């Protein structure tokens, strides 16, 4: 008798793969200043995160799942510095 894990190409591991991916993403989210600042992130990544719930990475390297109004917080100084250097 075969199990779904014996034939992964037949779709038996999709749920397991997704659960592992979600756990890895949670581990990669960094604690820190992202709660105190608004960060610069590519617009398409913010939209993707809103649809999929996946975390984004800011210019400064912070990784988190956006979920608050960025207008209520000051801009991250490190993101701002990097952004200004990119636009010269």
PDB file of N, CA, C and O in Angstrom:
ATOM      1  N   UNK A   1       0.848  -1.175   0.000  1.00  0.00           N
ATOM      2  CA  UNK A   1       0.000   0.000   0.000  1.00  0.00           C
ATOM      3  C   UNK A   1       0.895   1.240   0.000  1.00  0.00           C
ATOM      4  O   UNK A   1       1.811   1.344   0.815  1.00  0.00           O
ATOM      5  N   UNK A   2       0.634   2.170  -0.901  1.00  0.00           N
ATOM      6  CA  UNK A   2       1.455   3.384  -0.968  1.00  0.00           C
ATOM      7  C   UNK A   2       0.757   4.528  -0.238  1.00  0.00           C
ATOM      8  O   UNK A   2      -0.462   4.532  -0.071  1.00  0.00           O
ATOM      9  N   UNK A   3       1.559   5.488   0.187  1.00  0.00           N
ATOM     10  CA  UNK A   3       1.041   6.672   0.866  1.00  0.00           C
ATOM     11  C   UNK A   3       1.298   7.881  -0.024  1.00  0.00           C
ATOM     12  O   UNK A   3       2.079   7.793  -0.971  1.00  0.00           O
ATOM     13  N   UNK A   4       0.655   9.003   0.263  1.00  0.00           N
ATOM     14  CA  UNK A   4       0.906  10.211  -0.540  1.00  0.00           C
ATOM     15  C   UNK A   4       2.368  10.634  -0.541  1.00  0.00           C
ATOM     16  O   UNK A   4       2.835  11.243  -1.504  1.00  0.00           O
ATOM     17  N   UNK A   5       3.096  10.320   0.526  1.00  0.00           N
ATOM     18  CA  UNK A   5       4.502  10.699   0.571  1.00  0.00           C
ATOM     19  C   UNK A   5       5.364   9.836  -0.331  1.00  0.00           C
ATOM     20  O   UNK A   5       6.477  10.231  -0.679  1.00  0.00           O
ATOM     21  N   UNK A   6       4.867   8.649  -0.721  1.00  0.00           N
ATOM     22  CA  UNK A   6       5.603   7.782  -1.639  1.00  0.00           C
ATOM     23  C   UNK A   6       5.596   8.345  -3.059  1.00  0.00           C
ATOM     24  O   UNK A   6       6.490   8.038  -3.848  1.00  0.00           O
ATOM     25  N   UNK A   7       4.598   9.164  -3.390  1.00  0.00           N
ATOM     26  CA  UNK A   7       4.466   9.726  -4.736  1.00  0.00           C
ATOM     27  C   UNK A   7       4.203  11.227  -4.637  1.00  0.00           C
ATOM     28  O   UNK A   7       3.082  11.675  -4.877  1.00  0.00           O
ATOM     29  N   UNK A   8       5.218  11.999  -4.289  1.00  0.00           N
ATOM     30  CA  UNK A   8       5.007  13.435  -4.091  1.00  0.00           C
ATOM     31  C   UNK A   8       4.554  14.165  -5.338  1.00  0.00           C
ATOM     32  O   UNK A   8       3.932  15.223  -5.236  1.00  0.00           O
ATOM     33  N   UNK A   9       4.851  13.628  -6.519  1.00  0.00           N
ATOM     34  CA  UNK A   9       4.444  14.286  -7.747  1.00  0.00           C
ATOM     35  C   UNK A   9       2.942  14.164  -7.998  1.00  0.00           C
ATOM     36  O   UNK A   9       2.428  14.735  -8.960  1.00  0.00           O
ATOM     37  N   UNK A  10       2.239  13.428  -7.148  1.00  0.00           N
ATOM     38  CA  UNK A  10       0.799  13.281  -7.303  1.00  0.00           C
ATOM     39  C   UNK A  10       0.024  14.163  -6.326  1.00  0.00           C
ATOM     40  O   UNK A  10      -1.173  13.962  -6.123  1.00  0.00           O
ATOM     41  N   UNK A  11       0.703  15.139  -5.720  1.00  0.00           N
ATOM     42  CA  UNK A  11       0.013  16.140  -4.912  1.00  0.00           C
ATOM     43  C   UNK A  11      -0.130  15.840  -3.441  1.00  0.00           C
ATOM     44  O   UNK A  11      -0.798  16.598  -2.738  1.00  0.00           O
ATOM     45  N   UNK A  12       0.455  14.784  -2.945  1.00  0.00           N
ATOM     46  CA  UNK A  12       0.282  14.424  -1.553  1.00  0.00           C
ATOM     47  C   UNK A  12       1.029  15.291  -0.559  1.00  0.00           C
ATOM     48  O   UNK A  12       0.717  15.255   0.631  1.00  0.00           O
ATOM     49  N   UNK A  13       2.011  16.071  -1.006  1.00  0.00           N
ATOM     50  CA  UNK A  13       2.814  16.840  -0.058  1.00  0.00           C
ATOM     51  C   UNK A  13       2.572  18.345  -0.127  1.00  0.00           C
ATOM     52  O   UNK A  13       3.254  19.096   0.570  1.00  0.00           O
ATOM     53  N   UNK A  14       1.658  18.797  -0.914  1.00  0.00           N
ATOM     54  CA  UNK A  14       1.448  20.243  -1.083  1.00  0.00           C
ATOM     55  C   UNK A  14       1.140  20.918   0.244  1.00  0.00           C
ATOM     56  O   UNK A  14       1.699  21.974   0.540  1.00  0.00           O
ATOM     57  N   UNK A  15       0.275  20.338   1.038  1.00  0.00           N
ATOM     58  CA  UNK A  15      -0.078  20.936   2.322  1.00  0.00           C
ATOM     59  C   UNK A  15       1.126  20.973   3.250  1.00  0.00           C
ATOM     60  O   UNK A  15       1.363  21.982   3.914  1.00  0.00           O
ATOM     61  N   UNK A  16       1.878  19.900   3.303  1.00  0.00           N
ATOM     62  CA  UNK A  16       3.070  19.839   4.138  1.00  0.00           C
ATOM     63  C   UNK A  16       4.076  20.908   3.709  1.00  0.00           C
ATOM     64  O   UNK A  16       4.641  21.604   4.553  1.00  0.00           O
ATOM     65  N   UNK A  17       4.300  21.039   2.398  1.00  0.00           N
ATOM     66  CA  UNK A  17       5.230  22.050   1.895  1.00  0.00           C
ATOM     67  C   UNK A  17       4.778  23.448   2.297  1.00  0.00           C
ATOM     68  O   UNK A  17       5.596  24.276   2.698  1.00  0.00           O
ATOM     69  N   UNK A  18       3.490  23.711   2.191  1.00  0.00           N
ATOM     70  CA  UNK A  18       2.976  25.037   2.532  1.00  0.00           C
ATOM     71  C   UNK A  18       3.139  25.309   4.026  1.00  0.00           C
ATOM     72  O   UNK A  18       3.521  26.417   4.404  1.00  0.00           O
ATOM     73  N   UNK A  19       2.862  24.336   4.875  1.00  0.00           N
ATOM     74  CA  UNK A  19       3.017  24.519   6.316  1.00  0.00           C
ATOM     75  C   UNK A  19       4.468  24.794   6.672  1.00  0.00           C
ATOM     76  O   UNK A  19       4.748  25.660   7.501  1.00  0.00           O
ATOM     77  N   UNK A  20       5.398  24.065   6.054  1.00  0.00           N
ATOM     78  CA  UNK A  20       6.814  24.289   6.324  1.00  0.00           C
ATOM     79  C   UNK A  20       7.241  25.674   5.862  1.00  0.00           C
ATOM     80  O   UNK A  20       7.994  26.357   6.555  1.00  0.00           O
ATOM     81  N   UNK A  21       6.760  26.095   4.683  1.00  0.00           N
ATOM     82  CA  UNK A  21       7.100  27.418   4.170  1.00  0.00           C
ATOM     83  C   UNK A  21       6.593  28.507   5.107  1.00  0.00           C
ATOM     84  O   UNK A  21       7.303  29.477   5.370  1.00  0.00           O
ATOM     85  N   UNK A  22       5.369  28.355   5.614  1.00  0.00           N
ATOM     86  CA  UNK A  22       4.810  29.345   6.528  1.00  0.00           C
ATOM     87  C   UNK A  22       5.600  29.400   7.830  1.00  0.00           C
ATOM     88  O   UNK A  22       5.822  30.484   8.369  1.00  0.00           O
ATOM     89  N   UNK A  23       6.027  28.252   8.342  1.00  0.00           N
ATOM     90  CA  UNK A  23       6.834  28.230   9.564  1.00  0.00           C
ATOM     91  C   UNK A  23       8.178  28.924   9.353  1.00  0.00           C
ATOM     92  O   UNK A  23       8.634  29.673  10.217  1.00  0.00           O
ATOM     93  N   UNK A  24       8.809  28.676   8.209  1.00  0.00           N
ATOM     94  CA  UNK A  24      10.087  29.313   7.912  1.00  0.00           C
ATOM     95  C   UNK A  24       9.924  30.820   7.806  1.00  0.00           C
ATOM     96  O   UNK A  24      10.769  31.573   8.290  1.00  0.00           O
ATOM     97  N   UNK A  25       8.842  31.264   7.178  1.00  0.00           N
ATOM     98  CA  UNK A  25       8.603  32.704   7.049  1.00  0.00           C
ATOM     99  C   UNK A  25       8.409  33.346   8.413  1.00  0.00           C
ATOM    100  O   UNK A  25       8.901  34.449   8.654  1.00  0.00           O
ATOM    101  N   UNK A  26       7.698  32.671   9.306  1.00  0.00           N
ATOM    102  CA  UNK A  26       7.501  33.212  10.648  1.00  0.00           C
ATOM    103  C   UNK A  26       8.833  33.335  11.379  1.00  0.00           C
ATOM    104  O   UNK A  26       9.061  34.312  12.092  1.00  0.00           O
ATOM    105  N   UNK A  27       9.715  32.348  11.207  1.00  0.00           N
ATOM    106  CA  UNK A  27      11.015  32.391  11.863  1.00  0.00           C
ATOM    107  C   UNK A  27      11.875  33.516  11.311  1.00  0.00           C
ATOM    108  O   UNK A  27      12.695  34.073  12.040  1.00  0.00           O
ATOM    109  N   UNK A  28      11.707  33.865  10.032  1.00  0.00           N
ATOM    110  CA  UNK A  28      12.519  34.892   9.404  1.00  0.00           C
ATOM    111  C   UNK A  28      12.074  36.303   9.767  1.00  0.00           C
ATOM    112  O   UNK A  28      12.840  37.251   9.591  1.00  0.00           O
ATOM    113  N   UNK A  29      10.864  36.459  10.265  1.00  0.00           N
ATOM    114  CA  UNK A  29      10.406  37.789  10.636  1.00  0.00           C
ATOM    115  C   UNK A  29      11.216  38.273  11.830  1.00  0.00           C
ATOM    116  O   UNK A  29      11.369  37.575  12.832  1.00  0.00           O
ATOM    117  N   UNK A  30      11.724  39.477  11.690  1.00  0.00           N
ATOM    118  CA  UNK A  30      12.654  39.991  12.686  1.00  0.00           C
ATOM    119  C   UNK A  30      11.967  40.902  13.687  1.00  0.00           C
ATOM    120  O   UNK A  30      11.147  41.736  13.304  1.00  0.00           O
ATOM    121  N   UNK A  31      12.290  40.754  14.962  1.00  0.00           N
ATOM    122  CA  UNK A  31      11.792  41.714  15.945  1.00  0.00           C
ATOM    123  C   UNK A  31      12.578  43.008  15.818  1.00  0.00           C
ATOM    124  O   UNK A  31      13.652  43.025  15.217  1.00  0.00           O
ATOM    125  N   UNK A  32      12.060  44.080  16.372  1.00  0.00           N
ATOM    126  CA  UNK A  32      12.835  45.313  16.354  1.00  0.00           C
ATOM    127  C   UNK A  32      12.004  46.540  16.058  1.00  0.00           C
ATOM    128  O   UNK A  32      10.833  46.629  16.427  1.00  0.00           O
ATOM    129  N   UNK A  33      12.640  47.488  15.382  1.00  0.00           N
ATOM    130  CA  UNK A  33      12.081  48.809  15.170  1.00  0.00           C
ATOM    131  C   UNK A  33      10.886  48.869  14.226  1.00  0.00           C
ATOM    132  O   UNK A  33      10.235  49.911  14.144  1.00  0.00           O
ATOM    133  N   UNK A  34      10.577  47.806  13.521  1.00  0.00           N
ATOM    134  CA  UNK A  34       9.508  47.916  12.528  1.00  0.00           C
ATOM    135  C   UNK A  34       8.176  48.315  13.146  1.00  0.00           C
ATOM    136  O   UNK A  34       7.281  48.769  12.433  1.00  0.00           O
ATOM    137  N   UNK A  35       8.031  48.157  14.427  1.00  0.00           N
ATOM    138  CA  UNK A  35       6.794  48.588  15.090  1.00  0.00           C
ATOM    139  C   UNK A  35       6.782  50.091  15.349  1.00  0.00           C
ATOM    140  O   UNK A  35       5.717  50.669  15.563  1.00  0.00           O
ATOM    141  N   UNK A  36       7.942  50.726  15.332  1.00  0.00           N
ATOM    142  CA  UNK A  36       8.031  52.154  15.627  1.00  0.00           C
ATOM    143  C   UNK A  36       8.145  53.018  14.387  1.00  0.00           C
ATOM    144  O   UNK A  36       7.926  54.227  14.462  1.00  0.00           O
ATOM    145  N   UNK A  37       8.485  52.425  13.238  1.00  0.00           N
ATOM    146  CA  UNK A  37       8.730  53.183  12.020  1.00  0.00           C
ATOM    147  C   UNK A  37       7.907  52.662  10.851  1.00  0.00           C
ATOM    148  O   UNK A  37       7.438  51.524  10.846  1.00  0.00           O
ATOM    149  N   UNK A  38       7.749  53.531   9.864  1.00  0.00           N
ATOM    150  CA  UNK A  38       7.254  53.128   8.554  1.00  0.00           C
ATOM    151  C   UNK A  38       8.483  52.854   7.704  1.00  0.00           C
ATOM    152  O   UNK A  38       9.467  53.591   7.772  1.00  0.00           O
ATOM    153  N   UNK A  39       8.429  51.800   6.908  1.00  0.00           N
ATOM    154  CA  UNK A  39       9.592  51.404   6.115  1.00  0.00           C
ATOM    155  C   UNK A  39       9.298  51.504   4.626  1.00  0.00           C
ATOM    156  O   UNK A  39       8.145  51.432   4.201  1.00  0.00           O
ATOM    157  N   UNK A  40      10.358  51.672   3.837  1.00  0.00           N
ATOM    158  CA  UNK A  40      10.244  51.678   2.384  1.00  0.00           C
ATOM    159  C   UNK A  40      10.290  50.247   1.873  1.00  0.00           C
ATOM    160  O   UNK A  40      11.220  49.491   2.154  1.00  0.00           O
ATOM    161  N   UNK A  41       9.245  49.896   1.106  1.00  0.00           N
ATOM    162  CA  UNK A  41       9.120  48.576   0.499  1.00  0.00           C
ATOM    163  C   UNK A  41       8.584  48.784  -0.907  1.00  0.00           C
ATOM    164  O   UNK A  41       7.810  49.712  -1.140  1.00  0.00           O
ATOM    165  N   UNK A  42       8.984  47.936  -1.850  1.00  0.00           N
ATOM    166  CA  UNK A  42       8.463  48.037  -3.217  1.00  0.00           C
ATOM    167  C   UNK A  42       6.947  47.893  -3.192  1.00  0.00           C
ATOM    168  O   UNK A  42       6.407  47.035  -2.493  1.00  0.00           O
ATOM    169  N   UNK A  43       6.257  48.752  -3.973  1.00  0.00           N
ATOM    170  CA  UNK A  43       4.797  48.753  -3.986  1.00  0.00           C
ATOM    171  C   UNK A  43       4.221  47.396  -4.362  1.00  0.00           C
ATOM    172  O   UNK A  43       3.238  46.956  -3.766  1.00  0.00           O
ATOM    173  N   UNK A  44       4.818  46.730  -5.339  1.00  0.00           N
ATOM    174  CA  UNK A  44       4.291  45.430  -5.759  1.00  0.00           C
ATOM    175  C   UNK A  44       4.410  44.389  -4.647  1.00  0.00           C
ATOM    176  O   UNK A  44       3.586  43.479  -4.559  1.00  0.00           O
ATOM    177  N   UNK A  45       5.422  44.517  -3.804  1.00  0.00           N
ATOM    178  CA  UNK A  45       5.590  43.594  -2.679  1.00  0.00           C
ATOM    179  C   UNK A  45       4.536  43.837  -1.600  1.00  0.00           C
ATOM    180  O   UNK A  45       4.074  42.896  -0.955  1.00  0.00           O
ATOM    181  N   UNK A  46       4.154  45.109  -1.407  1.00  0.00           N
ATOM    182  CA  UNK A  46       3.106  45.417  -0.433  1.00  0.00           C
ATOM    183  C   UNK A  46       1.778  44.832  -0.902  1.00  0.00           C
ATOM    184  O   UNK A  46       1.039  44.242  -0.114  1.00  0.00           O
ATOM    185  N   UNK A  47       1.481  44.998  -2.187  1.00  0.00           N
ATOM    186  CA  UNK A  47       0.248  44.436  -2.747  1.00  0.00           C
ATOM    187  C   UNK A  47       0.253  42.912  -2.631  1.00  0.00           C
ATOM    188  O   UNK A  47      -0.740  42.306  -2.228  1.00  0.00           O
ATOM    189  N   UNK A  48       1.379  42.305  -2.987  1.00  0.00           N
ATOM    190  CA  UNK A  48       1.501  40.850  -2.880  1.00  0.00           C
ATOM    191  C   UNK A  48       1.277  40.380  -1.443  1.00  0.00           C
ATOM    192  O   UNK A  48       0.598  39.380  -1.210  1.00  0.00           O
ATOM    193  N   UNK A  49       1.848  41.104  -0.486  1.00  0.00           N
ATOM    194  CA  UNK A  49       1.685  40.753   0.915  1.00  0.00           C
ATOM    195  C   UNK A  49       0.228  40.885   1.352  1.00  0.00           C
ATOM    196  O   UNK A  49      -0.272  40.063   2.120  1.00  0.00           O
ATOM    197  N   UNK A  50      -0.448  41.918   0.862  1.00  0.00           N
ATOM    198  CA  UNK A  50      -1.856  42.115   1.215  1.00  0.00           C
ATOM    199  C   UNK A  50      -2.714  40.962   0.701  1.00  0.00           C
ATOM    200  O   UNK A  50      -3.697  40.577   1.334  1.00  0.00           O
ATOM    201  N   UNK A  51      -2.333  40.417  -0.447  1.00  0.00           N
ATOM    202  CA  UNK A  51      -3.109  39.319  -1.046  1.00  0.00           C
ATOM    203  C   UNK A  51      -2.752  37.978  -0.423  1.00  0.00           C
ATOM    204  O   UNK A  51      -3.634  37.175  -0.117  1.00  0.00           O
ATOM    205  N   UNK A  52      -1.447  37.733  -0.234  1.00  0.00           N
ATOM    206  CA  UNK A  52      -0.996  36.413   0.211  1.00  0.00           C
ATOM    207  C   UNK A  52      -0.729  36.306   1.703  1.00  0.00           C
ATOM    208  O   UNK A  52      -0.726  35.205   2.255  1.00  0.00           O
ATOM    209  N   UNK A  53      -0.504  37.451   2.369  1.00  0.00           N
ATOM    210  CA  UNK A  53      -0.158  37.419   3.784  1.00  0.00           C
ATOM    211  C   UNK A  53       1.313  37.149   4.035  1.00  0.00           C
ATOM    212  O   UNK A  53       1.732  37.003   5.184  1.00  0.00           O
ATOM    213  N   UNK A  54       2.108  37.082   2.961  1.00  0.00           N
ATOM    214  CA  UNK A  54       3.539  36.831   3.117  1.00  0.00           C
ATOM    215  C   UNK A  54       4.243  38.093   3.594  1.00  0.00           C
ATOM    216  O   UNK A  54       3.814  39.198   3.259  1.00  0.00           O
ATOM    217  N   UNK A  55       5.312  37.952   4.369  1.00  0.00           N
ATOM    218  CA  UNK A  55       6.053  39.121   4.848  1.00  0.00           C
ATOM    219  C   UNK A  55       6.798  39.814   3.717  1.00  0.00           C
ATOM    220  O   UNK A  55       7.050  39.225   2.666  1.00  0.00           O
ATOM    221  N   UNK A  56       7.146  41.077   3.953  1.00  0.00           N
ATOM    222  CA  UNK A  56       7.924  41.871   3.003  1.00  0.00           C
ATOM    223  C   UNK A  56       9.261  42.217   3.644  1.00  0.00           C
ATOM    224  O   UNK A  56       9.429  42.115   4.859  1.00  0.00           O
ATOM    225  N   UNK A  57      10.213  42.629   2.800  1.00  0.00           N
ATOM    226  CA  UNK A  57      11.505  43.072   3.316  1.00  0.00           C
ATOM    227  C   UNK A  57      11.694  44.525   2.923  1.00  0.00           C
ATOM    228  O   UNK A  57      11.600  44.883   1.749  1.00  0.00           O
ATOM    229  N   UNK A  58      11.962  45.356   3.920  1.00  0.00           N
ATOM    230  CA  UNK A  58      12.189  46.784   3.697  1.00  0.00           C
ATOM    231  C   UNK A  58      13.605  47.019   3.184  1.00  0.00           C
ATOM    232  O   UNK A  58      14.450  46.125   3.231  1.00  0.00           O
ATOM    233  N   UNK A  59      13.851  48.224   2.695  1.00  0.00           N
ATOM    234  CA  UNK A  59      15.192  48.578   2.229  1.00  0.00           C
ATOM    235  C   UNK A  59      16.244  48.369   3.303  1.00  0.00           C
ATOM    236  O   UNK A  59      17.377  47.988   3.007  1.00  0.00           O
ATOM    237  N   UNK A  60      15.868  48.618   4.554  1.00  0.00           N
ATOM    238  CA  UNK A  60      16.825  48.480   5.662  1.00  0.00           C
ATOM    239  C   UNK A  60      17.065  47.027   6.054  1.00  0.00           C
ATOM    240  O   UNK A  60      17.956  46.740   6.854  1.00  0.00           O
ATOM    241  N   UNK A  61      16.279  46.113   5.500  1.00  0.00           N
ATOM    242  CA  UNK A  61      16.462  44.693   5.795  1.00  0.00           C
ATOM    243  C   UNK A  61      15.429  44.104   6.738  1.00  0.00           C
ATOM    244  O   UNK A  61      15.378  42.885   6.902  1.00  0.00           O
ATOM    245  N   UNK A  62      14.608  44.930   7.358  1.00  0.00           N
ATOM    246  CA  UNK A  62      13.578  44.412   8.261  1.00  0.00           C
ATOM    247  C   UNK A  62      12.571  43.595   7.471  1.00  0.00           C
ATOM    248  O   UNK A  62      12.198  43.966   6.358  1.00  0.00           O
ATOM    249  N   UNK A  63      12.134  42.490   8.041  1.00  0.00           N
ATOM    250  CA  UNK A  63      11.155  41.622   7.397  1.00  0.00           C
ATOM    251  C   UNK A  63       9.970  41.448   8.333  1.00  0.00           C
ATOM    252  O   UNK A  63      10.134  41.063   9.491  1.00  0.00           O
ATOM    253  N   UNK A  64       8.769  41.733   7.824  1.00  0.00           N
ATOM    254  CA  UNK A  64       7.554  41.635   8.618  1.00  0.00           C
ATOM    255  C   UNK A  64       6.350  41.620   7.692  1.00  0.00           C
ATOM    256  O   UNK A  64       6.483  41.848   6.489  1.00  0.00           O
ATOM    257  N   UNK A  65       5.192  41.355   8.242  1.00  0.00           N
ATOM    258  CA  UNK A  65       3.948  41.395   7.482  1.00  0.00           C
ATOM    259  C   UNK A  65       3.248  42.711   7.799  1.00  0.00           C
ATOM    260  O   UNK A  65       2.821  42.928   8.932  1.00  0.00           O
ATOM    261  N   UNK A  66       3.127  43.598   6.797  1.00  0.00           N
ATOM    262  CA  UNK A  66       2.487  44.891   7.038  1.00  0.00           C
ATOM    263  C   UNK A  66       1.028  44.723   7.435  1.00  0.00           C
ATOM    264  O   UNK A  66       0.343  43.808   6.979  1.00  0.00           O
ATOM    265  N   UNK A  67       0.572  45.624   8.294  1.00  0.00           N
ATOM    266  CA  UNK A  67      -0.816  45.538   8.703  1.00  0.00           C
ATOM    267  C   UNK A  67      -1.284  46.777   9.442  1.00  0.00           C
ATOM    268  O   UNK A  67      -2.271  46.722  10.177  1.00  0.00           O
ATOM    269  N   UNK A  68      -0.596  47.891   9.262  1.00  0.00           N
ATOM    270  CA  UNK A  68      -0.975  49.110   9.967  1.00  0.00           C
ATOM    271  C   UNK A  68      -0.790  50.306   9.040  1.00  0.00           C
ATOM    272  O   UNK A  68      -0.169  50.189   7.983  1.00  0.00           O
ATOM    273  N   UNK A  69      -1.318  51.428   9.429  1.00  0.00           N
ATOM    274  CA  UNK A  69      -1.263  52.642   8.620  1.00  0.00           C
ATOM    275  C   UNK A  69       0.124  53.279   8.733  1.00  0.00           C
ATOM    276  O   UNK A  69       0.481  53.772   9.804  1.00  0.00           O
ATOM    277  N   UNK A  70       0.914  53.281   7.652  1.00  0.00           N
ATOM    278  CA  UNK A  70       2.261  53.841   7.725  1.00  0.00           C
ATOM    279  C   UNK A  70       2.286  55.352   7.941  1.00  0.00           C
ATOM    280  O   UNK A  70       3.307  55.906   8.351  1.00  0.00           O
ATOM    281  N   UNK A  71       1.172  56.013   7.667  1.00  0.00           N
ATOM    282  CA  UNK A  71       1.104  57.468   7.844  1.00  0.00           C
ATOM    283  C   UNK A  71       1.208  57.879   9.325  1.00  0.00           C
ATOM    284  O   UNK A  71       1.500  59.036   9.628  1.00  0.00           O
ATOM    285  N   UNK A  72       0.972  56.951  10.221  1.00  0.00           N
ATOM    286  CA  UNK A  72       0.953  57.253  11.657  1.00  0.00           C
ATOM    287  C   UNK A  72       2.334  57.152  12.323  1.00  0.00           C
ATOM    288  O   UNK A  72       2.467  57.383  13.525  1.00  0.00           O
ATOM    289  N   UNK A  73       3.357  56.803  11.530  1.00  0.00           N
ATOM    290  CA  UNK A  73       4.685  56.573  12.109  1.00  0.00           C
ATOM    291  C   UNK A  73       5.750  57.320  11.321  1.00  0.00           C
ATOM    292  O   UNK A  73       5.574  57.565  10.128  1.00  0.00           O
ATOM    293  N   UNK A  74       6.847  57.686  11.963  1.00  0.00           N
ATOM    294  CA  UNK A  74       7.941  58.327  11.232  1.00  0.00           C
ATOM    295  C   UNK A  74       8.632  57.312  10.313  1.00  0.00           C
ATOM    296  O   UNK A  74       8.583  56.106  10.555  1.00  0.00           O
ATOM    297  N   UNK A  75       9.272  57.819   9.264  1.00  0.00           N
ATOM    298  CA  UNK A  75       9.987  56.950   8.328  1.00  0.00           C
ATOM    299  C   UNK A  75      11.255  56.430   8.979  1.00  0.00           C
ATOM    300  O   UNK A  75      11.958  57.166   9.672  1.00  0.00           O
ATOM    301  N   UNK A  76      11.539  55.176   8.756  1.00  0.00           N
ATOM    302  CA  UNK A  76      12.759  54.541   9.257  1.00  0.00           C
ATOM    303  C   UNK A  76      13.969  55.308   8.716  1.00  0.00           C
ATOM    304  O   UNK A  76      14.104  55.465   7.503  1.00  0.00           O
ATOM    305  N   UNK A  77      14.843  55.785   9.595  1.00  0.00           N
ATOM    306  CA  UNK A  77      16.004  56.557   9.143  1.00  0.00           C
ATOM    307  C   UNK A  77      16.917  55.773   8.194  1.00  0.00           C
ATOM    308  O   UNK A  77      17.469  56.341   7.251  1.00  0.00           O
ATOM    309  N   UNK A  78      17.074  54.486   8.443  1.00  0.00           N
ATOM    310  CA  UNK A  78      17.946  53.673   7.594  1.00  0.00           C
ATOM    311  C   UNK A  78      17.328  53.488   6.206  1.00  0.00           C
ATOM    312  O   UNK A  78      18.030  53.576   5.199  1.00  0.00           O
ATOM    313  N   UNK A  79      16.013  53.230   6.150  1.00  0.00           N
ATOM    314  CA  UNK A  79      15.327  53.106   4.854  1.00  0.00           C
ATOM    315  C   UNK A  79      15.439  54.407   4.072  1.00  0.00           C
ATOM    316  O   UNK A  79      15.709  54.398   2.872  1.00  0.00           O
ATOM    317  N   UNK A  80      15.230  55.523   4.759  1.00  0.00           N
ATOM    318  CA  UNK A  80      15.276  56.834   4.113  1.00  0.00           C
ATOM    319  C   UNK A  80      16.659  57.098   3.522  1.00  0.00           C
ATOM    320  O   UNK A  80      16.775  57.576   2.394  1.00  0.00           O
ATOM    321  N   UNK A  81      17.693  56.790   4.274  1.00  0.00           N
ATOM    322  CA  UNK A  81      19.067  56.991   3.810  1.00  0.00           C
ATOM    323  C   UNK A  81      19.343  56.150   2.560  1.00  0.00           C
ATOM    324  O   UNK A  81      19.913  56.650   1.591  1.00  0.00           O
ATOM    325  N   UNK A  82      18.947  54.895   2.577  1.00  0.00           N
ATOM    326  CA  UNK A  82      19.159  54.003   1.433  1.00  0.00           C
ATOM    327  C   UNK A  82      18.370  54.494   0.221  1.00  0.00           C
ATOM    328  O   UNK A  82      18.888  54.506  -0.896  1.00  0.00           O
ATOM    329  N   UNK A  83      17.123  54.898   0.438  1.00  0.00           N
ATOM    330  CA  UNK A  83      16.264  55.391  -0.638  1.00  0.00           C
ATOM    331  C   UNK A  83      16.879  56.624  -1.291  1.00  0.00           C
ATOM    332  O   UNK A  83      16.892  56.734  -2.517  1.00  0.00           O
ATOM    333  N   UNK A  84      17.377  57.535  -0.496  1.00  0.00           N
ATOM    334  CA  UNK A  84      17.990  58.749  -1.032  1.00  0.00           C
ATOM    335  C   UNK A  84      19.255  58.445  -1.838  1.00  0.00           C
ATOM    336  O   UNK A  84      19.529  59.109  -2.837  1.00  0.00           O
ATOM    337  N   UNK A  85      20.015  57.456  -1.410  1.00  0.00           N
ATOM    338  CA  UNK A  85      21.211  57.067  -2.148  1.00  0.00           C
ATOM    339  C   UNK A  85      20.842  56.423  -3.485  1.00  0.00           C
ATOM    340  O   UNK A  85      21.554  56.597  -4.474  1.00  0.00           O
ATOM    341  N   UNK A  86      19.745  55.689  -3.517  1.00  0.00           N
ATOM    342  CA  UNK A  86      19.297  55.043  -4.752  1.00  0.00           C
ATOM    343  C   UNK A  86      18.797  56.040  -5.778  1.00  0.00           C
ATOM    344  O   UNK A  86      18.908  55.800  -6.980  1.00  0.00           O
ATOM    345  N   UNK A  87      18.253  57.145  -5.325  1.00  0.00           N
ATOM    346  CA  UNK A  87      17.639  58.127  -6.213  1.00  0.00           C
ATOM    347  C   UNK A  87      18.554  59.282  -6.585  1.00  0.00           C
ATOM    348  O   UNK A  87      18.065  60.329  -7.009  1.00  0.00           O
ATOM    349  N   UNK A  88      19.827  59.132  -6.445  1.00  0.00           N
ATOM    350  CA  UNK A  88      20.778  60.196  -6.821  1.00  0.00           C
ATOM    351  C   UNK A  88      21.128  60.100  -8.262  1.00  0.00           C
ATOM    352  O   UNK A  88      21.912  60.906  -8.762  1.00  0.00           O
TER     353      UNK A  88
END
